[in-house]
Amino acid sequence: MFTIEHDFDATTVTLVDDGEAPLKEDVIVHAFEDCVTLTQFDARTDRDVTITLSIAQVRDMGAALNLPEGVYRLRRVKD
């Protein structure tokens, strides 16, 4: 399950782990103009952990999810 909220400067997606146990904490994704952050609560440290990805890293991640094992570089096709 997930939710989507559009704010002034970001789109926020919350991914809820509603599968079978053991369940993980929700993941909150903030998509800004120049980066994307992912935040998840870590019960072991009792703190939120956040990572920041550039837009290029997000693009590469999306492509990687649909490719077999290997090393790749995405190239833009000029019109």
Backbone as JSON Lines, residues from 0, in Angstrom:
{"i":0,"aa":"M","n":[0.85,-1.16,0.0],"ca":[0.0,0.0,0.0],"c":[0.9,1.23,0.0]}
{"i":1,"aa":"F","n":[0.44,2.31,-0.63],"ca":[1.19,3.55,-0.61],"c":[0.25,4.73,-0.71]}
{"i":2,"aa":"T","n":[0.76,5.89,-0.29],"ca":[0.01,7.14,-0.41],"c":[0.85,8.12,-1.2]}
{"i":3,"aa":"I","n":[0.18,9.07,-1.86],"ca":[0.85,10.13,-2.61],"c":[0.26,11.47,-2.19]}
{"i":4,"aa":"E","n":[1.14,12.42,-1.87],"ca":[0.72,13.78,-1.52],"c":[1.56,14.76,-2.31]}
{"i":5,"aa":"H","n":[0.92,15.76,-2.9],"ca":[1.62,16.8,-3.65],"c":[1.67,18.06,-2.79]}
{"i":6,"aa":"D","n":[2.9,18.48,-2.45],"ca":[3.12,19.7,-1.7],"c":[3.64,20.77,-2.65]}
{"i":7,"aa":"F","n":[3.89,21.96,-2.13],"ca":[4.38,23.06,-2.95],"c":[5.7,22.74,-3.63]}
{"i":8,"aa":"D","n":[6.67,22.22,-2.86],"ca":[8.01,22.0,-3.39],"c":[8.4,20.54,-3.56]}
{"i":9,"aa":"A","n":[7.5,19.61,-3.25],"ca":[7.86,18.19,-3.34],"c":[6.61,17.33,-3.46]}
{"i":10,"aa":"T","n":[6.84,16.15,-4.0],"ca":[5.81,15.1,-3.98],"c":[6.27,14.08,-2.96]}
{"i":11,"aa":"T","n":[5.37,13.68,-2.06],"ca":[5.71,12.73,-1.02],"c":[4.95,11.43,-1.24]}
{"i":12,"aa":"V","n":[5.71,10.34,-1.32],"ca":[5.13,9.01,-1.44],"c":[5.49,8.25,-0.18]}
{"i":13,"aa":"T","n":[4.51,7.65,0.48],"ca":[4.77,6.83,1.66],"c":[4.47,5.38,1.3]}
{"i":14,"aa":"L","n":[5.48,4.52,1.42],"ca":[5.34,3.11,1.13],"c":[5.1,2.37,2.44]}
{"i":15,"aa":"V","n":[3.97,1.69,2.54],"ca":[3.58,0.98,3.76],"c":[3.77,-0.51,3.53]}
{"i":16,"aa":"D","n":[4.55,-1.15,4.39],"ca":[4.77,-2.59,4.3],"c":[3.59,-3.3,4.93]}
{"i":17,"aa":"D","n":[2.62,-3.7,4.11],"ca":[1.43,-4.35,4.65],"c":[1.37,-5.82,4.26]}
{"i":18,"aa":"G","n":[2.55,-6.4,4.0],"ca":[2.63,-7.82,3.66],"c":[2.62,-8.67,4.91]}
{"i":19,"aa":"E","n":[3.21,-9.85,4.78],"ca":[3.28,-10.76,5.93],"c":[4.45,-10.39,6.83]}
{"i":20,"aa":"A","n":[4.36,-10.77,8.1],"ca":[5.39,-10.48,9.09],"c":[6.67,-11.21,8.71]}
{"i":21,"aa":"P","n":[7.86,-10.72,9.01],"ca":[8.08,-9.48,9.75],"c":[7.97,-8.25,8.85]}
{"i":22,"aa":"L","n":[7.26,-7.27,9.35],"ca":[7.03,-6.05,8.58],"c":[8.14,-5.04,8.86]}
{"i":23,"aa":"K","n":[8.42,-4.21,7.87],"ca":[9.41,-3.13,8.01],"c":[8.67,-1.82,8.21]}
{"i":24,"aa":"E","n":[9.38,-0.83,8.71],"ca":[8.8,0.51,8.91],"c":[8.46,1.13,7.56]}
{"i":25,"aa":"D","n":[7.54,2.09,7.57],"ca":[7.18,2.81,6.36],"c":[8.4,3.5,5.77]}
{"i":26,"aa":"V","n":[8.42,3.62,4.45],"ca":[9.45,4.38,3.74],"c":[8.79,5.63,3.18]}
{"i":27,"aa":"I","n":[9.38,6.78,3.47],"ca":[8.84,8.04,2.98],"c":[9.78,8.57,1.91]}
{"i":28,"aa":"V","n":[9.24,8.81,0.72],"ca":[10.01,9.28,-0.43],"c":[9.58,10.71,-0.73]}
{"i":29,"aa":"H","n":[10.53,11.64,-0.68],"ca":[10.27,13.03,-1.05],"c":[10.97,13.3,-2.38]}
{"i":30,"aa":"A","n":[10.21,13.64,-3.41],"ca":[10.78,13.96,-4.72],"c":[10.8,15.46,-4.89]}
{"i":31,"aa":"F","n":[12.0,16.03,-4.9],"ca":[12.2,17.45,-5.1],"c":[12.65,17.69,-6.55]}
{"i":32,"aa":"E","n":[12.85,18.94,-6.91],"ca":[13.27,19.29,-8.27],"c":[14.65,18.72,-8.59]}
{"i":33,"aa":"D","n":[15.56,18.7,-7.6],"ca":[16.95,18.33,-7.86],"c":[17.43,17.05,-7.19]}
{"i":34,"aa":"C","n":[16.57,16.43,-6.36],"ca":[16.98,15.2,-5.67],"c":[15.76,14.46,-5.13]}
{"i":35,"aa":"V","n":[16.01,13.26,-4.66],"ca":[14.96,12.45,-4.01],"c":[15.54,11.95,-2.7]}
{"i":36,"aa":"T","n":[14.77,12.08,-1.61],"ca":[15.21,11.54,-0.33],"c":[14.32,10.37,0.06]}
{"i":37,"aa":"L","n":[14.92,9.39,0.71],"ca":[14.19,8.24,1.25],"c":[14.46,8.2,2.75]}
{"i":38,"aa":"T","n":[13.41,8.13,3.54],"ca":[13.54,8.13,5.0],"c":[12.79,6.94,5.57]}
{"i":39,"aa":"Q","n":[13.42,6.26,6.53],"ca":[12.8,5.13,7.22],"c":[13.25,5.15,8.67]}
{"i":40,"aa":"F","n":[12.32,4.87,9.58],"ca":[12.64,4.8,11.0],"c":[13.41,3.52,11.28]}
{"i":41,"aa":"D","n":[14.51,3.63,12.04],"ca":[15.33,2.48,12.44],"c":[15.1,2.23,13.92]}
{"i":42,"aa":"A","n":[14.36,1.17,14.23],"ca":[14.01,0.87,15.62],"c":[15.24,0.53,16.46]}
{"i":43,"aa":"R","n":[16.3,0.02,15.83],"ca":[17.51,-0.33,16.58],"c":[18.19,0.89,17.16]}
{"i":44,"aa":"T","n":[18.16,2.0,16.42],"ca":[18.81,3.22,16.89],"c":[17.81,4.27,17.36]}
{"i":45,"aa":"D","n":[16.52,3.98,17.19],"ca":[15.44,4.88,17.57],"c":[15.56,6.23,16.85]}
{"i":46,"aa":"R","n":[15.99,6.19,15.56],"ca":[16.16,7.4,14.76],"c":[15.7,7.16,13.33]}
{"i":47,"aa":"D","n":[15.33,8.24,12.67],"ca":[15.06,8.17,11.24],"c":[16.39,8.15,10.49]}
{"i":48,"aa":"V","n":[16.45,7.35,9.44],"ca":[17.63,7.3,8.57],"c":[17.2,7.83,7.21]}
{"i":49,"aa":"T","n":[17.96,8.78,6.67],"ca":[17.62,9.39,5.39],"c":[18.8,9.27,4.43]}
{"i":50,"aa":"I","n":[18.5,8.91,3.18],"ca":[19.51,8.96,2.13],"c":[18.99,9.89,1.03]}
{"i":51,"aa":"T","n":[19.92,10.51,0.32],"ca":[19.58,11.43,-0.75],"c":[20.16,10.9,-2.06]}
{"i":52,"aa":"L","n":[19.31,10.84,-3.08],"ca":[19.73,10.41,-4.42],"c":[19.58,11.57,-5.39]}
{"i":53,"aa":"S","n":[20.54,11.69,-6.29],"ca":[20.39,12.67,-7.36],"c":[19.33,12.16,-8.34]}
{"i":54,"aa":"I","n":[18.85,13.04,-9.2],"ca":[17.87,12.63,-10.19],"c":[18.47,11.57,-11.11]}
{"i":55,"aa":"A","n":[19.76,11.7,-11.45],"ca":[20.43,10.7,-12.29],"c":[20.47,9.34,-11.59]}
{"i":56,"aa":"Q","n":[20.72,9.33,-10.29],"ca":[20.74,8.06,-9.54],"c":[19.35,7.42,-9.53]}
{"i":57,"aa":"V","n":[18.31,8.22,-9.39],"ca":[16.94,7.69,-9.41],"c":[16.63,7.09,-10.78]}
{"i":58,"aa":"R","n":[17.03,7.79,-11.84],"ca":[16.83,7.28,-13.2],"c":[17.55,5.95,-13.38]}
{"i":59,"aa":"D","n":[18.8,5.87,-12.92],"ca":[19.57,4.63,-13.03],"c":[18.94,3.51,-12.21]}
{"i":60,"aa":"M","n":[18.44,3.83,-11.03],"ca":[17.79,2.83,-10.18],"c":[16.56,2.25,-10.88]}
{"i":61,"aa":"G","n":[15.76,3.13,-11.46],"ca":[14.57,2.67,-12.18],"c":[14.92,1.75,-13.32]}
{"i":62,"aa":"A","n":[15.96,2.08,-14.06],"ca":[16.4,1.23,-15.17],"c":[16.95,-0.09,-14.65]}
{"i":63,"aa":"A","n":[17.71,-0.03,-13.56],"ca":[18.35,-1.24,-13.02],"c":[17.34,-2.27,-12.55]}
{"i":64,"aa":"L","n":[16.19,-1.83,-12.1],"ca":[15.19,-2.77,-11.6],"c":[14.65,-3.68,-12.7]}
{"i":65,"aa":"N","n":[14.84,-3.3,-13.96],"ca":[14.32,-4.08,-15.08],"c":[15.4,-4.72,-15.94]}
{"i":66,"aa":"L","n":[16.63,-4.76,-15.45],"ca":[17.73,-5.31,-16.23],"c":[18.35,-6.52,-15.54]}
{"i":67,"aa":"P","n":[18.96,-7.43,-16.32],"ca":[19.66,-8.56,-15.71],"c":[20.99,-8.1,-15.1]}
{"i":68,"aa":"E","n":[21.65,-8.98,-14.39],"ca":[22.92,-8.69,-13.76],"c":[23.93,-8.17,-14.79]}
{"i":69,"aa":"G","n":[24.72,-7.17,-14.41],"ca":[25.72,-6.62,-15.32],"c":[26.07,-5.2,-14.96]}
{"i":70,"aa":"V","n":[26.89,-4.56,-15.8],"ca":[27.29,-3.17,-15.61],"c":[26.74,-2.38,-16.79]}
{"i":71,"aa":"Y","n":[26.1,-1.25,-16.51],"ca":[25.41,-0.49,-17.55],"c":[25.69,1.0,-17.4]}
{"i":72,"aa":"R","n":[25.54,1.74,-18.49],"ca":[25.55,3.19,-18.47],"c":[24.43,3.67,-19.38]}
{"i":73,"aa":"L","n":[23.54,4.5,-18.84],"ca":[22.45,5.03,-19.65],"c":[22.96,6.2,-20.45]}
{"i":74,"aa":"R","n":[22.51,6.29,-21.71],"ca":[22.86,7.41,-22.57],"c":[21.58,8.05,-23.06]}
{"i":75,"aa":"R","n":[21.61,9.36,-23.16],"ca":[20.46,10.09,-23.72],"c":[20.52,9.99,-25.23]}
{"i":76,"aa":"V","n":[19.37,9.78,-25.83],"ca":[19.27,9.76,-27.28],"c":[18.91,11.17,-27.74]}
{"i":77,"aa":"K","n":[19.74,11.75,-28.6],"ca":[19.48,13.11,-29.1],"c":[18.44,13.04,-30.2]}
{"i":78,"aa":"D","n":[17.51,14.01,-30.14],"ca":[16.44,14.06,-31.15],"c":[16.96,14.52,-32.49]}
